[in-house]
Amino acid sequence: MSKPSSYDLLIQIQKSQNRLEDKLDAKIVYNTKKIDVVEGKVDNMLGKIGVGVMVLSAFIASIISFCFDFFKKE
């Protein structure tokens, strides 16, 4: 059996590297899909929290305003 040439060894290395790249690419695409789903849920929750904080702060501001008006009148 003859010794493989440098070119043959480089071809084998390239093939094995391509297989690894394909496996990693598949994992990255799968993880990206999962991250996109999580980001969508987080964005939705942050929107709901923002609206809740806005309503709560408006309510508290109106209560404080009524308290100041109540004490100013006396």
N, C-alpha and C positions, 0 to 999 in steps of 0.2 A: 504494500500500500504506500502510495507516495504522500509526501508531506504537502499539506494545502498551501497554496500561495497566499501572499499577503492580501491580494485582491479578494480571494475566496473568504478569508477571515473577515475582511471589512464588510463583505456582503452579508455574512452571517450576523455580524454585529448590528448592521443596519436593520435586518429583518427582525431581530429580537428587540431592538429599540422601537421599531414601528409597532410591534405588538404591545409593548409597554405603553406607548403613547396612546394607542387605541383604547386600552383598558382605562388609563387615567382620564382620557377625554370623556368616556362614557360615565365615569364616576362624577366628574365635574359637572357634566350636563344634568345628571340626576340630582345632585346636590343643589344646583342652581334652581331647578324647578321647585324643590322643597323650600328653598329660601324665599323664592318669589311668593309662594303661598303664605309663608309666615309673615313676610313684609306686608302683604295685603291685609292680613288680619290685624297686624299691629297698627297700620295706618288707619284702619276702620276704628279701632279702639281709641287711638289718640284723637280722632275726630269727635267721637262721642264724649270723651273726657273734656275736650276743649269746649264743647257746647255746654256741658254740665257746669264747668267752672265759670263760664260766661254768665249763665243764668243765676248761679249761686252768688257771684260777685255783684250782679245787678240787684239781687234781692237784699244782700247785706248793705250795699250802698244806699238803697232806698230806705232801709230801716234807720241807718245812721243819719240820713238827711231828715227824716221825720223826727228823730230825737232832737237834732239841733233846732229844727223849726219849733218844736214843742217848748224847748227851754228859752228860745228867743222871744216867744210871745208873752211869756210871764214877766 
